[in-house]
Amino acid sequence: MAIEVGTKLEGKVTGITHFGAFVDLSGGVTGLVHISEIADNYVKDVNDHLKIGDVVTVKVINVDKDGKIGLSIKQAVDKPASEARPPRAPRPDRPSGGGERFGSGGGGGGFNRERGGRPFKPAAGKPSFEDKMSRFLKDSEERMSSLKKNTEGKRGGRGAKRV
């Protein structure tokens, strides 16, 4: 019998490790159920969920070229549609509609008076790439020069201006 991805099989647990459990499928073919594929909830210790000799239903989730077979117990269980995760309720401490995203005021539009920003005023026509680039360079140079002016006198040690 060829083992194909997506098939559900019965198997017997033959070994347990800290990272999962080995399951004998049939004809000496063994696969691994990783600890993350044992149950829907968090599994700290595999021994809390499985014992050697348990018969389990598993789903084949992958077959490697070298013959390793990945199995899942939690995917083998058919869940009814009603168990699907319900939509999240809006949080009472946040405004609905997604208006403010980052806490108090300011917005995320890149305009910040505290840092010397200017509002964007589009030109009469659509500005070209070169216009945008020259404006960016000009703004960048202005910011760098003001930054240098404000930090030069604050540096200690060698090389600082002495007044």
C-alpha positions in Angstrom: 0.0 0.0 0.0 1.5 3.4 -1.0 1.2 6.1 1.6 0.0 9.4 0.0 -0.4 12.8 1.5 -3.9 13.5 2.8 -4.9 9.9 3.6 -6.1 8.9 7.0 -4.8 5.8 8.6 -4.9 3.8 11.8 -1.6 3.3 13.5 0.0 2.1 16.8 2.2 4.3 18.9 5.6 2.6 19.0 7.8 5.3 20.6 7.6 8.6 22.4 10.2 11.4 22.4 10.2 14.9 23.7 9.5 16.2 20.2 6.7 13.8 19.2 5.6 10.2 18.8 6.5 7.5 16.3 3.5 5.6 14.9 3.7 2.2 13.1 1.2 2.4 10.2 1.4 -1.0 8.5 4.0 -3.3 7.0 6.8 -1.9 9.2 6.2 1.7 7.9 6.7 4.2 10.6 5.9 7.9 10.7 6.4 10.8 13.1 3.6 12.8 14.8 5.3 16.1 15.8 4.4 17.5 19.2 2.6 20.4 17.5 0.4 18.0 15.6 -0.8 15.9 18.6 -3.6 18.2 19.9 -5.4 21.5 19.2 -4.3 22.9 22.5 -0.7 23.3 23.8 1.2 20.1 24.4 3.9 20.4 27.0 4.6 16.7 27.4 3.7 14.1 24.8 3.2 11.5 27.6 0.2 13.5 28.8 -1.6 12.7 25.6 -0.2 9.4 24.2 1.1 6.1 25.6 3.1 3.4 23.8 0.6 0.9 22.4 -2.2 3.4 21.8 -4.0 3.0 18.5 -4.6 6.4 16.9 -6.0 7.7 13.7 -3.5 9.9 11.8 -3.4 11.9 8.6 -0.4 11.9 6.4 0.7 15.5 6.0 4.0 15.0 4.1 6.3 12.3 2.7 9.9 13.3 2.2 12.2 12.0 -0.6 14.2 10.1 1.9 11.1 8.2 3.2 10.3 10.2 6.3 6.6 10.4 6.9 5.0 13.3 8.7 1.7 12.6 10.5 -0.9 14.6 12.3 -3.5 13.5 14.9 -5.2 16.8 15.2 -5.8 17.1 11.4 -7.2 13.6 11.3 -10.1 14.6 13.5 -13.0 16.0 11.5 -14.3 19.2 13.1 -17.9 20.3 12.6 -18.3 23.6 10.8 -19.9 25.1 14.0 -16.6 24.7 15.8 -14.9 27.2 13.5 -13.4 30.2 15.3 -16.0 32.9 15.8 -15.1 36.4 14.6 -13.4 38.7 17.1 -15.5 41.2 19.0 -14.2 44.8 18.8 -12.2 45.8 21.8 -13.9 48.3 24.0 -10.7 50.3 24.6 -10.2 51.0 20.9 -12.3 53.2 18.6 -14.1 51.3 15.9 -13.5 52.0 12.3 -9.7 52.1 12.5 -9.4 55.9 12.6 -6.4 56.3 14.9 -3.9 53.6 14.6 -1.0 54.5 16.8 -2.4 55.9 20.0 -2.7 59.6 20.6 -3.0 61.9 17.6 -0.5 62.8 15.0 -1.6 60.3 12.4 0.8 58.2 10.4 1.0 60.4 7.3 4.6 61.4 7.8 3.8 65.0 8.8 5.0 65.9 12.2 5.4 69.6 13.2 7.6 68.7 16.2 10.2 67.3 13.9 10.1 70.1 11.4 7.9 68.4 8.8 5.8 70.2 6.2 2.4 69.2 4.9 2.5 67.8 1.3 1.1 70.2 -1.3 0.8 68.6 -4.7 1.9 70.7 -7.6 -0.6 71.9 -10.3 0.2 68.8 -12.3 1.5 65.4 -11.2 5.1 66.0 -10.1 7.7 64.0 -12.0 10.1 61.6 -10.4 12.9 64.1 -10.7 10.9 66.8 -9.0 10.1 64.4 -6.1 13.7 63.4 -5.9 15.1 67.0 -5.8 12.5 67.9 -3.1 13.5 64.9 -1.1 17.2 65.8 -1.3 16.6 69.4 -0.4 14.5 68.4 2.7 17.1 65.8 3.7 20.0 68.2 3.5 18.1 70.8 5.6 17.3 68.2 8.2 20.9 66.9 8.3 22.3 70.4 8.7 19.9 71.3 11.5 20.7 68.0 13.2 24.5 68.7 13.0 24.0 72.2 14.4 22.0 70.9 17.4 24.4 68.0 18.3 27.9 69.5 17.7 28.0 71.4 21.0 26.5 68.6 23.0 29.3 66.1 22.3 31.9 65.6 25.0 35.5 64.6 24.7 37.8 65.4 21.9 36.7 67.3 18.8 33.9 69.1 20.3 33.6 72.9 20.0 34.7 74.7 23.0 33.1 78.0 23.8 
